[in-house]
Amino acid sequence: MLVTLGNVIFPLFATPYISVLLAPALWLGAMLVEGCVIYAFNSRLSAARIAALIAAANATSWIAGLLIVGSLPNGPDRPTAGGVLRYPAAGREIVKLSFVIAFVLSVAIEYGVLALLTRRSPLHRRFLSVLLANAASYLFLALFANRL
């Protein structure tokens, strides 16, 4: 479904960023997963503080990621009978690649945001916790996205 929507409404590389708008409950579940992983490494922080950090990091990552992938090429379009555009098989591969790009961008951007926000009270094992939190949330998305 997202490949078809991406063909008409938004660039394929933006799929990971637009999909959260189409399935906000799924996005909230992924944020909860991230929060649980960050909490596992930093249980001395309150749940409210972790939620605020996760929200700030993810909002920044979402905006920056969308701007970055917006400059990437969209991929091949093919006109079909009736004027409907459909992506060839390469379109699905671009969507898969877009999630890999989004994951790498998320880890880099969220690490930077959390480094800035936690200078005075550093997160324990900041990079490892951000890496594992994002891996867990992307796994969550992969497991449940097809159920929509």
N, CA, C and O atoms as a GROMACS GRO file, in nm:
protein
  592
    1MET      N    1   0.082  -0.119   0.000
    1MET     CA    2   0.000   0.000   0.000
    1MET      C    3   0.086   0.126   0.000
    1MET      O    4   0.057   0.220  -0.074
    2LEU      N    5   0.194   0.130   0.081
    2LEU     CA    6   0.277   0.249   0.088
    2LEU      C    7   0.349   0.276  -0.042
    2LEU      O    8   0.375   0.392  -0.075
    3VAL      N    9   0.383   0.172  -0.117
    3VAL     CA   10   0.449   0.193  -0.246
    3VAL      C   11   0.354   0.267  -0.339
    3VAL      O   12   0.394   0.360  -0.408
    4THR      N   13   0.227   0.226  -0.341
    4THR     CA   14   0.129   0.292  -0.426
    4THR      C   15   0.106   0.435  -0.380
    4THR      O   16   0.104   0.527  -0.462
    5LEU      N   17   0.088   0.455  -0.250
    5LEU     CA   18   0.070   0.591  -0.199
    5LEU      C   19   0.192   0.677  -0.226
    5LEU      O   20   0.180   0.794  -0.262
    6GLY      N   21   0.310   0.618  -0.208
    6GLY     CA   22   0.433   0.693  -0.231
    6GLY      C   23   0.446   0.734  -0.375
    6GLY      O   24   0.502   0.840  -0.405
    7ASN      N   25   0.396   0.654  -0.463
    7ASN     CA   26   0.404   0.685  -0.605
    7ASN      C   27   0.324   0.810  -0.638
    7ASN      O   28   0.364   0.888  -0.725
    8VAL      N   29   0.213   0.831  -0.569
    8VAL     CA   30   0.124   0.940  -0.601
    8VAL      C   31   0.145   1.061  -0.512
    8VAL      O   32   0.140   1.175  -0.559
    9ILE      N   33   0.169   1.038  -0.385
    9ILE     CA   34   0.166   1.147  -0.288
    9ILE      C   35   0.303   1.196  -0.244
    9ILE      O   36   0.323   1.316  -0.229
   10PHE      N   37   0.399   1.108  -0.222
   10PHE     CA   38   0.528   1.147  -0.167
   10PHE      C   39   0.640   1.063  -0.228
   10PHE      O   40   0.615   0.954  -0.279
   11PRO      N   41   0.764   1.113  -0.222
   11PRO     CA   42   0.878   1.036  -0.275
   11PRO      C   43   0.897   0.905  -0.200
   11PRO      O   44   0.870   0.898  -0.080
   12LEU      N   45   0.943   0.804  -0.270
   12LEU     CA   46   0.961   0.672  -0.208
   12LEU      C   47   1.053   0.676  -0.088
   12LEU      O   48   1.027   0.608   0.012
   13PHE      N   49   1.162   0.754  -0.095
   13PHE     CA   50   1.256   0.756   0.017
   13PHE      C   51   1.195   0.819   0.142
   13PHE      O   52   1.250   0.804   0.251
   14ALA      N   53   1.083   0.887   0.127
   14ALA     CA   54   1.016   0.947   0.243
   14ALA      C   55   0.920   0.850   0.310
   14ALA      O   56   0.856   0.886   0.409
   15THR      N   57   0.907   0.728   0.260
   15THR     CA   58   0.811   0.631   0.314
   15THR      C   59   0.822   0.612   0.465
   15THR      O   60   0.719   0.615   0.533
   16PRO      N   61   0.942   0.593   0.522
   16PRO     CA   62   0.947   0.574   0.668
   16PRO      C   63   0.896   0.696   0.746
   16PRO      O   64   0.844   0.681   0.857
   17TYR      N   65   0.911   0.814   0.689
   17TYR     CA   66   0.871   0.936   0.758
   17TYR      C   67   0.722   0.965   0.742
   17TYR      O   68   0.659   1.016   0.834
   18ILE      N   69   0.666   0.933   0.627
   18ILE     CA   70   0.525   0.956   0.602
   18ILE      C   71   0.439   0.847   0.665
   18ILE      O   72   0.326   0.872   0.707
   19SER      N   73   0.492   0.726   0.672
   19SER     CA   74   0.414   0.614   0.725
   19SER      C   75   0.368   0.638   0.868
   19SER      O   76   0.262   0.588   0.908
   20VAL      N   77   0.444   0.714   0.947
   20VAL     CA   78   0.402   0.740   1.085
   20VAL      C   79   0.276   0.828   1.088
   20VAL      O   80   0.199   0.822   1.184
   21LEU      N   81   0.257   0.907   0.985
   21LEU     CA   82   0.136   0.989   0.978
   21LEU      C   83   0.014   0.903   0.942
   21LEU      O   84  -0.098   0.934   0.981
   22LEU      N   85   0.039   0.795   0.867
   22LEU     CA   86  -0.069   0.707   0.825
   22LEU      C   87  -0.106   0.606   0.934
   22LEU      O   88  -0.217   0.552   0.933
   23ALA      N   89  -0.016   0.581   1.026
   23ALA     CA   90  -0.040   0.484   1.132
   23ALA      C   91   0.016   0.534   1.265
   23ALA      O   92   0.116   0.482   1.314
   24PRO      N   93  -0.048   0.636   1.325
   24PRO     CA   94   0.005   0.694   1.448
   24PRO      C   95   0.013   0.597   1.565
   24PRO      O   96   0.103   0.610   1.649
   25ALA      N   97  -0.077   0.500   1.574
   25ALA     CA   98  -0.072   0.404   1.684
   25ALA      C   99   0.054   0.318   1.673
   25ALA      O  100   0.117   0.285   1.774
   26LEU      N  101   0.091   0.284   1.552
   26LEU     CA  102   0.212   0.206   1.529
   26LEU      C  103   0.334   0.289   1.570
   26LEU      O  104   0.427   0.237   1.632
   27TRP      N  105   0.334   0.415   1.535
   27TRP     CA  106   0.443   0.505   1.572
   27TRP      C  107   0.453   0.518   1.724
   27TRP      O  108   0.563   0.516   1.780
   28LEU      N  109   0.340   0.532   1.791
   28LEU     CA  110   0.343   0.543   1.937
   28LEU      C  111   0.397   0.415   2.001
   28LEU      O  112   0.470   0.421   2.100
   29GLY      N  113   0.362   0.300   1.945
   29GLY     CA  114   0.416   0.174   1.994
   29GLY      C  115   0.567   0.168   1.979
   29GLY      O  116   0.637   0.120   2.068
   30ALA      N  117   0.617   0.217   1.866
   30ALA     CA  118   0.761   0.219   1.843
   30ALA      C  119   0.830   0.312   1.943
   30ALA      O  120   0.940   0.281   1.991
   31MET      N  121   0.767   0.425   1.976
   31MET     CA  122   0.826   0.518   2.074
   31MET      C  123   0.827   0.455   2.213
   31MET      O  124   0.921   0.476   2.290
   32LEU      N  125   0.724   0.379   2.245
   32LEU     CA  126   0.718   0.309   2.374
   32LEU      C  127   0.831   0.206   2.382
   32LEU      O  128   0.896   0.192   2.486
   33VAL      N  129   0.854   0.135   2.273
   33VAL     CA  130   0.965   0.038   2.268
   33VAL      C  131   1.098   0.110   2.290
   33VAL      O  132   1.182   0.064   2.368
   34GLU      N  133   1.118   0.222   2.221
   34GLU     CA  134   1.243   0.299   2.239
   34GLU      C  135   1.258   0.343   2.384
   34GLU      O  136   1.366   0.333   2.442
   35GLY      N  137   1.150   0.392   2.441
   35GLY     CA  138   1.155   0.438   2.579
   35GLY      C  139   1.192   0.326   2.676
   35GLY      O  140   1.268   0.348   2.771
   36CYS      N  141   1.140   0.207   2.652
   36CYS     CA  142   1.172   0.092   2.739
   36CYS      C  143   1.320   0.056   2.730
   36CYS      O  144   1.383   0.023   2.830
   37VAL      N  145   1.376   0.062   2.610
   37VAL     CA  146   1.519   0.029   2.594
   37VAL      C  147   1.605   0.136   2.661
   37VAL      O  148   1.700   0.103   2.731
   38ILE      N  149   1.572   0.262   2.640
   38ILE     CA  150   1.648   0.370   2.704
   38ILE      C  151   1.637   0.357   2.856
   38ILE      O  152   1.736   0.376   2.927
   39TYR      N  153   1.518   0.326   2.906
   39TYR     CA  154   1.500   0.309   3.050
   39TYR      C  155   1.583   0.192   3.104
   39TYR      O  156   1.636   0.200   3.215
   40ALA      N  157   1.595   0.085   3.027
   40ALA     CA  158   1.675  -0.030   3.072
   40ALA      C  159   1.820   0.010   3.097
   40ALA      O  160   1.886  -0.046   3.184
   41PHE      N  161   1.870   0.107   3.022
   41PHE     CA  162   2.007   0.155   3.041
   41PHE      C  163   2.015   0.269   3.142
   41PHE      O  164   2.123   0.297   3.195
   42ASN      N  165   1.903   0.335   3.169
   42ASN     CA  166   1.904   0.456   3.250
   42ASN      C  167   1.787   0.458   3.348
   42ASN      O  168   1.707   0.552   3.348
   43SER      N  169   1.776   0.358   3.430
   43SER     CA  170   1.662   0.346   3.521
   43SER      C  171   1.660   0.454   3.629
   43SER      O  172   1.559   0.471   3.697
   44ARG      N  173   1.769   0.526   3.646
   44ARG     CA  174   1.770   0.633   3.746
   44ARG      C  175   1.692   0.756   3.698
   44ARG      O  176   1.658   0.843   3.778
   45LEU      N  177   1.665   0.764   3.566
   45LEU     CA  178   1.586   0.875   3.513
   45LEU      C  179   1.438   0.842   3.524
   45LEU      O  180   1.398   0.726   3.516
   46SER      N  181   1.357   0.945   3.544
   46SER     CA  182   1.213   0.923   3.554
   46SER      C  183   1.156   0.888   3.417
   46SER      O  184   1.214   0.920   3.313
   47ALA      N  185   1.041   0.823   3.419
   47ALA     CA  186   0.974   0.788   3.294
   47ALA      C  187   0.938   0.914   3.216
   47ALA      O  188   0.945   0.916   3.093
   48ALA      N  189   0.898   1.019   3.287
   48ALA     CA  190   0.863   1.145   3.221
   48ALA      C  191   0.984   1.206   3.151
   48ALA      O  192   0.973   1.256   3.039
   49ARG      N  193   1.099   1.202   3.217
   49ARG     CA  194   1.222   1.256   3.156
   49ARG      C  195   1.261   1.176   3.032
   49ARG      O  196   1.298   1.233   2.930
   50ILE      N  197   1.252   1.044   3.041
   50ILE     CA  198   1.284   0.960   2.926
   50ILE      C  199   1.186   0.985   2.812
   50ILE      O  200   1.225   0.993   2.696
   51ALA      N  201   1.057   0.998   2.845
   51ALA     CA  202   0.956   1.026   2.741
   51ALA      C  203   0.985   1.159   2.673
   51ALA      O  204   0.974   1.170   2.551
   52ALA      N  205   1.023   1.261   2.750
   52ALA     CA  206   1.056   1.392   2.692
   52ALA      C  207   1.179   1.383   2.602
   52ALA      O  208   1.182   1.441   2.494
   53LEU      N  209   1.281   1.310   2.647
   53LEU     CA  210   1.402   1.294   2.566
   53LEU      C  211   1.372   1.219   2.436
   53LEU      O  212   1.419   1.258   2.329
   54ILE      N  213   1.294   1.112   2.446
   54ILE     CA  214   1.259   1.033   2.328
   54ILE      C  215   1.176   1.118   2.232
   54ILE      O  216   1.199   1.114   2.111
   55ALA      N  217   1.081   1.194   2.284
   55ALA     CA  218   0.997   1.279   2.200
   55ALA      C  219   1.081   1.385   2.128
   55ALA      O  220   1.064   1.406   2.008
   56ALA      N  221   1.171   1.451   2.200
   56ALA     CA  222   1.255   1.553   2.138
   56ALA      C  223   1.348   1.493   2.033
   56ALA      O  224   1.364   1.548   1.924
   57ALA      N  225   1.410   1.381   2.066
   57ALA     CA  226   1.503   1.317   1.973
   57ALA      C  227   1.431   1.270   1.848
   57ALA      O  228   1.481   1.287   1.736
   58ASN      N  229   1.314   1.210   1.864
   58ASN     CA  230   1.241   1.157   1.750
   58ASN      C  231   1.179   1.267   1.665
   58ASN      O  232   1.175   1.255   1.542
   59ALA      N  233   1.132   1.374   1.725
   59ALA     CA  234   1.078   1.486   1.648
   59ALA      C  235   1.188   1.549   1.563
   59ALA      O  236   1.168   1.578   1.446
   60THR      N  237   1.304   1.570   1.624
   60THR     CA  238   1.417   1.626   1.550
   60THR      C  239   1.461   1.532   1.439
   60THR      O  240   1.486   1.575   1.327
   61SER      N  241   1.469   1.404   1.470
   61SER     CA  242   1.509   1.304   1.372
   61SER      C  243   1.409   1.297   1.257
   61SER      O  244   1.449   1.284   1.141
   62TRP      N  245   1.280   1.305   1.287
   62TRP     CA  246   1.176   1.297   1.184
   62TRP      C  247   1.186   1.416   1.089
   62TRP      O  248   1.183   1.398   0.967
   63ILE      N  249   1.198   1.536   1.144
   63ILE     CA  250   1.205   1.656   1.060
   63ILE      C  251   1.332   1.656   0.977
   63ILE      O  252   1.328   1.678   0.856
   64ALA      N  253   1.446   1.631   1.041
   64ALA     CA  254   1.574   1.631   0.969
   64ALA      C  255   1.578   1.520   0.864
   64ALA      O  256   1.623   1.541   0.751
   65GLY      N  257   1.531   1.402   0.901
   65GLY     CA  258   1.530   1.291   0.807
   65GLY      C  259   1.444   1.319   0.686
   65GLY      O  260   1.483   1.289   0.573
   66LEU      N  261   1.326   1.376   0.707
   66LEU     CA  262   1.237   1.409   0.597
   66LEU      C  263   1.301   1.511   0.503
   66LEU      O  264   1.290   1.500   0.381
   67LEU      N  265   1.368   1.609   0.560
   67LEU     CA  266   1.438   1.708   0.476
   67LEU      C  267   1.552   1.644   0.397
   67LEU      O  268   1.573   1.677   0.281
   68ILE      N  269   1.626   1.554   0.460
   68ILE     CA  270   1.739   1.489   0.393
   68ILE      C  271   1.691   1.398   0.282
   68ILE      O  272   1.742   1.405   0.170
   69VAL      N  273   1.595   1.312   0.310
   69VAL     CA  274   1.550   1.217   0.206
   69VAL      C  275   1.470   1.286   0.097
   69VAL      O  276   1.458   1.235  -0.014
   70GLY      N  277   1.415   1.403   0.128
   70GLY     CA  278   1.343   1.479   0.026
   70GLY      C  279   1.431   1.521  -0.090
   70GLY      O  280   1.382   1.551  -0.199
   71SER      N  281   1.562   1.522  -0.067
   71SER     CA  282   1.654   1.562  -0.174
   71SER      C  283   1.703   1.442  -0.256
   71SER      O  284   1.776   1.461  -0.354
   72LEU      N  285   1.663   1.320  -0.218
   72LEU     CA  286   1.705   1.200  -0.291
   72LEU      C  287   1.614   1.176  -0.411
   72LEU      O  288   1.498   1.219  -0.409
   73PRO      N  289   1.664   1.109  -0.515
   73PRO     CA  290   1.578   1.080  -0.631
   73PRO      C  291   1.463   0.988  -0.591
   73PRO      O  292   1.476   0.907  -0.499
   74ASN      N  293   1.352   1.001  -0.660
   74ASN     CA  294   1.231   0.928  -0.624
   74ASN      C  295   1.226   0.787  -0.678
   74ASN      O  296   1.156   0.704  -0.620
   75GLY      N  297   1.294   0.756  -0.782
   75GLY     CA  298   1.286   0.622  -0.839
   75GLY      C  299   1.201   0.621  -0.965
   75GLY      O  300   1.142   0.723  -1.002
   76PRO      N  301   1.195   0.508  -1.031
   76PRO     CA  302   1.129   0.501  -1.161
   76PRO      C  303   0.976   0.495  -1.152
   76PRO      O  304   0.920   0.422  -1.071
   77ASP      N  305   0.911   0.573  -1.237
   77ASP     CA  306   0.766   0.567  -1.252
   77ASP      C  307   0.736   0.506  -1.388
   77ASP      O  308   0.813   0.522  -1.483
   78ARG      N  309   0.626   0.436  -1.397
   78ARG     CA  310   0.582   0.381  -1.525
   78ARG      C  311   0.435   0.408  -1.545
   78ARG      O  312   0.353   0.369  -1.462
   79PRO      N  313   0.400   0.476  -1.654
   79PRO     CA  314   0.257   0.492  -1.682
   79PRO      C  315   0.197   0.357  -1.724
   79PRO      O  316   0.263   0.277  -1.791
   80THR      N  317   0.075   0.332  -1.684
   80THR     CA  318   0.007   0.208  -1.720
   80THR      C  319  -0.126   0.242  -1.783
   80THR      O  320  -0.163   0.359  -1.792
   81ALA      N  321  -0.197   0.142  -1.827
   81ALA     CA  322  -0.329   0.163  -1.886
   81ALA      C  323  -0.417   0.240  -1.789
   81ALA      O  324  -0.420   0.210  -1.670
   82GLY      N  325  -0.487   0.336  -1.838
   82GLY     CA  326  -0.575   0.416  -1.752
   82GLY      C  327  -0.502   0.529  -1.684
   82GLY      O  328  -0.563   0.601  -1.605
   83GLY      N  329  -0.373   0.548  -1.711
   83GLY     CA  330  -0.297   0.658  -1.654
   83GLY      C  331  -0.256   0.640  -1.510
   83GLY      O  332  -0.206   0.734  -1.449
   84VAL      N  333  -0.275   0.522  -1.453
   84VAL     CA  334  -0.236   0.495  -1.315
   84VAL      C  335  -0.086   0.467  -1.311
   84VAL      O  336  -0.036   0.389  -1.391
   85LEU      N  337  -0.017   0.529  -1.220
   85LEU     CA  338   0.126   0.504  -1.206
   85LEU      C  339   0.150   0.388  -1.112
   85LEU      O  340   0.085   0.377  -1.009
   86ARG      N  341   0.243   0.303  -1.148
   86ARG     CA  342   0.278   0.189  -1.065
   86ARG      C  343   0.430   0.175  -1.065
   86ARG      O  344   0.493   0.189  -1.169
   87TYR      N  345   0.488   0.147  -0.951
   87TYR     CA  346   0.631   0.126  -0.946
   87TYR      C  347   0.664  -0.015  -0.992
   87TYR      O  348   0.592  -0.110  -0.960
   88PRO      N  349   0.772  -0.029  -1.065
   88PRO     CA  350   0.820  -0.164  -1.096
   88PRO      C  351   0.881  -0.226  -0.970
   88PRO      O  352   0.881  -0.164  -0.864
   89ALA      N  353   0.931  -0.346  -0.982
   89ALA     CA  354   0.990  -0.416  -0.867
   89ALA      C  355   1.095  -0.331  -0.798
   89ALA      O  356   1.112  -0.340  -0.676
   90ALA      N  357   1.166  -0.248  -0.873
   90ALA     CA  358   1.270  -0.163  -0.813
   90ALA      C  359   1.211  -0.068  -0.709
   90ALA      O  360   1.281  -0.028  -0.616
   91GLY      N  361   1.085  -0.030  -0.725
   91GLY     CA  362   1.022   0.059  -0.628
   91GLY      C  363   1.015  -0.002  -0.489
   91GLY      O  364   1.037   0.067  -0.390
   92ARG      N  365   0.986  -0.131  -0.482
   92ARG     CA  366   0.982  -0.199  -0.352
   92ARG      C  367   1.121  -0.204  -0.290
   92ARG      O  368   1.136  -0.191  -0.168
   93GLU      N  369   1.222  -0.222  -0.372
   93GLU     CA  370   1.359  -0.223  -0.320
   93GLU      C  371   1.398  -0.085  -0.268
   93GLU      O  372   1.470  -0.074  -0.168
   94ILE      N  373   1.351   0.019  -0.334
   94ILE     CA  374   1.379   0.155  -0.287
   94ILE      C  375   1.312   0.178  -0.152
   94ILE      O  376   1.372   0.239  -0.063
   95VAL      N  377   1.190   0.128  -0.135
   95VAL     CA  378   1.121   0.143  -0.007
   95VAL      C  379   1.200   0.071   0.103
   95VAL      O  380   1.218   0.126   0.212
   96LYS      N  381   1.246  -0.050   0.076
   96LYS     CA  382   1.326  -0.124   0.175
   96LYS      C  383   1.453  -0.046   0.208
   96LYS      O  384   1.489  -0.033   0.325
   97LEU      N  385   1.521   0.005   0.105
   97LEU     CA  386   1.642   0.084   0.127
   97LEU      C  387   1.612   0.210   0.208
   97LEU      O  388   1.694   0.254   0.288
   98SER      N  389   1.494   0.268   0.187
   98SER     CA  390   1.458   0.390   0.259
   98SER      C  391   1.452   0.366   0.410
   98SER      O  392   1.485   0.456   0.488
   99PHE      N  393   1.411   0.246   0.452
   99PHE     CA  394   1.407   0.216   0.595
   99PHE      C  395   1.547   0.198   0.652
   99PHE      O  396   1.572   0.234   0.767
  100VAL      N  397   1.638   0.145   0.573
  100VAL     CA  398   1.778   0.133   0.617
  100VAL      C  399   1.838   0.273   0.633
  100VAL      O  400   1.905   0.302   0.732
  101ILE      N  401   1.814   0.358   0.535
  101ILE     CA  402   1.863   0.497   0.542
  101ILE      C  403   1.802   0.567   0.663
  101ILE      O  404   1.872   0.637   0.736
  102ALA      N  405   1.673   0.550   0.684
  102ALA     CA  406   1.606   0.614   0.797
  102ALA      C  407   1.663   0.564   0.930
  102ALA      O  408   1.678   0.643   1.023
  103PHE      N  409   1.694   0.435   0.938
  103PHE     CA  410   1.751   0.380   1.061
  103PHE      C  411   1.886   0.445   1.091
  103PHE      O  412   1.910   0.489   1.204
  104VAL      N  413   1.973   0.452   0.991
  104VAL     CA  414   2.106   0.511   1.011
  104VAL      C  415   2.093   0.659   1.049
  104VAL      O  416   2.161   0.706   1.140
  105LEU      N  417   2.007   0.731   0.978
  105LEU     CA  418   1.985   0.872   1.011
  105LEU      C  419   1.929   0.888   1.152
  105LEU      O  420   1.970   0.977   1.226
  106SER      N  421   1.835   0.802   1.189
  106SER     CA  422   1.775   0.810   1.323
  106SER      C  423   1.879   0.792   1.432
  106SER      O  424   1.883   0.868   1.529
  107VAL      N  425   1.963   0.691   1.417
  107VAL     CA  426   2.066   0.667   1.518
  107VAL      C  427   2.159   0.788   1.529
  107VAL      O  428   2.187   0.835   1.639
  108ALA      N  429   2.206   0.838   1.416
  108ALA     CA  430   2.300   0.951   1.417
  108ALA      C  431   2.237   1.077   1.475
  108ALA      O  432   2.295   1.144   1.560
  109ILE      N  433   2.116   1.110   1.427
  109ILE     CA  434   2.052   1.234   1.470
  109ILE      C  435   2.007   1.224   1.616
  109ILE      O  436   2.028   1.318   1.694
  110GLU      N  437   1.945   1.114   1.654
  110GLU     CA  438   1.898   1.100   1.792
  110GLU      C  439   2.014   1.095   1.891
  110GLU      O  440   2.003   1.147   2.002
  111TYR      N  441   2.123   1.033   1.852
  111TYR     CA  442   2.242   1.034   1.938
  111TYR      C  443   2.287   1.179   1.961
  111TYR      O  444   2.316   1.219   2.074
  112GLY      N  445   2.294   1.257   1.853
  112GLY     CA  446   2.335   1.397   1.866
  112GLY      C  447   2.241   1.478   1.954
  112GLY      O  448   2.286   1.556   2.038
  113VAL      N  449   2.112   1.460   1.934
  113VAL     CA  450   2.013   1.533   2.014
  113VAL      C  451   2.025   1.495   2.162
  113VAL      O  452   2.026   1.582   2.249
  114LEU      N  453   2.034   1.365   2.189
  114LEU     CA  454   2.046   1.321   2.329
  114LEU      C  455   2.178   1.365   2.391
  114LEU      O  456   2.183   1.393   2.511
  115ALA      N  457   2.284   1.371   2.311
  115ALA     CA  458   2.412   1.420   2.364
  115ALA      C  459   2.399   1.566   2.406
  115ALA      O  460   2.452   1.607   2.509
  116LEU      N  461   2.327   1.646   2.326
  116LEU     CA  462   2.306   1.787   2.362
  116LEU      C  463   2.215   1.803   2.483
  116LEU      O  464   2.240   1.887   2.570
  117LEU      N  465   2.109   1.724   2.490
  117LEU     CA  466   2.011   1.739   2.597
  117LEU      C  467   2.055   1.678   2.730
  117LEU      O  468   1.998   1.710   2.834
  118THR      N  469   2.154   1.592   2.726
  118THR     CA  470   2.196   1.524   2.850
  118THR      C  471   2.342   1.553   2.884
  118THR      O  472   2.410   1.469   2.942
  119ARG      N  473   2.389   1.671   2.849
  119ARG     CA  474   2.529   1.706   2.879
  119ARG      C  475   2.556   1.706   3.029
  119ARG      O  476   2.662   1.660   3.072
  120ARG      N  477   2.463   1.756   3.108
  120ARG     CA  478   2.486   1.767   3.253
  120ARG      C  479   2.455   1.638   3.326
  120ARG      O  480   2.516   1.609   3.429
  121SER      N  481   2.361   1.563   3.276
  121SER     CA  482   2.328   1.434   3.337
  121SER      C  483   2.332   1.329   3.226
  121SER      O  484   2.228   1.289   3.173
  122PRO      N  485   2.453   1.285   3.192
  122PRO     CA  486   2.467   1.199   3.075
  122PRO      C  487   2.393   1.066   3.086
  122PRO      O  488   2.382   1.006   3.193
  123LEU      N  489   2.344   1.023   2.972
  123LEU     CA  490   2.282   0.892   2.965
  123LEU      C  491   2.391   0.786   2.972
  123LEU      O  492   2.500   0.802   2.916
  124HIS      N  493   2.362   0.679   3.042
  124HIS     CA  494   2.456   0.568   3.053
  124HIS      C  495   2.463   0.496   2.919
  124HIS      O  496   2.360   0.458   2.863
  125ARG      N  497   2.586   0.476   2.868
  125ARG     CA  498   2.607   0.408   2.740
  125ARG      C  499   2.517   0.467   2.632
  125ARG      O  500   2.438   0.396   2.571
  126ARG      N  501   2.530   0.597   2.610
  126ARG     CA  502   2.441   0.672   2.522
  126ARG      C  503   2.432   0.611   2.382
  126ARG      O  504   2.321   0.585   2.334
  127PHE      N  505   2.545   0.588   2.316
  127PHE     CA  506   2.539   0.538   2.178
  127PHE      C  507   2.476   0.399   2.173
  127PHE      O  508   2.390   0.373   2.089
  128LEU      N  509   2.518   0.311   2.262
  128LEU     CA  510   2.463   0.175   2.262
  128LEU      C  511   2.313   0.178   2.289
  128LEU      O  512   2.238   0.104   2.225
  129SER      N  513   2.269   0.261   2.383
  129SER     CA  514   2.126   0.266   2.413
  129SER      C  515   2.046   0.322   2.296
  129SER      O  516   1.936   0.274   2.269
  130VAL      N  517   2.099   0.423   2.227
  130VAL     CA  518   2.030   0.480   2.110
  130VAL      C  519   2.026   0.378   1.996
  130VAL      O  520   1.924   0.361   1.931
  131LEU      N  521   2.137   0.310   1.974
  131LEU     CA  522   2.144   0.209   1.868
  131LEU      C  523   2.043   0.096   1.895
  131LEU      O  524   1.967   0.058   1.806
  132LEU      N  525   2.043   0.043   2.016
  132LEU     CA  526   1.952  -0.066   2.049
  132LEU      C  527   1.807  -0.020   2.054
  132LEU      O  528   1.717  -0.096   2.016
  133ALA      N  529   1.782   0.101   2.100
  133ALA     CA  530   1.645   0.153   2.104
  133ALA      C  531   1.589   0.165   1.962
  133ALA      O  532   1.474   0.128   1.937
  134ASN      N  533   1.670   0.217   1.872
  134ASN     CA  534   1.624   0.229   1.733
  134ASN      C  535   1.610   0.093   1.666
  134ASN      O  536   1.516   0.071   1.590
  135ALA      N  537   1.702   0.002   1.693
  135ALA     CA  538   1.691  -0.133   1.637
  135ALA      C  539   1.562  -0.199   1.685
  135ALA      O  540   1.492  -0.263   1.606
  136ALA      N  541   1.531  -0.183   1.813
  136ALA     CA  542   1.408  -0.243   1.868
  136ALA      C  543   1.284  -0.178   1.808
  136ALA      O  544   1.187  -0.248   1.776
  137SER      N  545   1.285  -0.046   1.792
  137SER     CA  546   1.166   0.019   1.738
  137SER      C  547   1.147  -0.013   1.589
  137SER      O  548   1.033  -0.028   1.544
  138TYR      N  549   1.256  -0.024   1.514
  138TYR     CA  550   1.242  -0.061   1.373
  138TYR      C  551   1.198  -0.207   1.360
  138TYR      O  552   1.124  -0.241   1.268
  139LEU      N  553   1.243  -0.292   1.449
  139LEU     CA  554   1.196  -0.431   1.450
  139LEU      C  555   1.047  -0.435   1.481
  139LEU      O  556   0.971  -0.508   1.417
  140PHE      N  557   1.004  -0.357   1.578
  140PHE     CA  558   0.863  -0.345   1.612
  140PHE      C  559   0.783  -0.302   1.489
  140PHE      O  560   0.680  -0.362   1.458
  141LEU      N  561   0.830  -0.199   1.420
  141LEU     CA  562   0.762  -0.151   1.300
  141LEU      C  563   0.755  -0.259   1.192
  141LEU      O  564   0.653  -0.277   1.127
  142ALA      N  565   0.866  -0.331   1.174
  142ALA     CA  566   0.870  -0.438   1.073
  142ALA      C  567   0.771  -0.549   1.106
  142ALA      O  568   0.707  -0.604   1.017
  143LEU      N  569   0.759  -0.581   1.232
  143LEU     CA  570   0.670  -0.690   1.273
  143LEU      C  571   0.522  -0.653   1.262
  143LEU      O  572   0.439  -0.738   1.229
  144PHE      N  573   0.489  -0.527   1.290
  144PHE     CA  574   0.349  -0.489   1.296
  144PHE      C  575   0.299  -0.405   1.180
  144PHE      O  576   0.178  -0.389   1.165
  145ALA      N  577   0.386  -0.352   1.097
  145ALA     CA  578   0.343  -0.266   0.986
  145ALA      C  579   0.257  -0.341   0.885
  145ALA      O  580   0.163  -0.284   0.830
  146ASN      N  581   0.286  -0.464   0.860
  146ASN     CA  582   0.211  -0.542   0.761
  146ASN      C  583   0.072  -0.581   0.810
  146ASN      O  584  -0.009  -0.633   0.733
  147ARG      N  585   0.043  -0.557   0.936
  147ARG     CA  586  -0.087  -0.593   0.992
  147ARG      C  587  -0.191  -0.484   0.974
  147ARG      O  588  -0.308  -0.501   1.008
  148LEU      N  589  -0.147  -0.370   0.921
  148LEU     CA  590  -0.240  -0.257   0.906
  148LEU      C  591  -0.333  -0.278   0.789
  148LEU      O  592  -0.418  -0.193   0.761
   0.00000   0.00000   0.00000
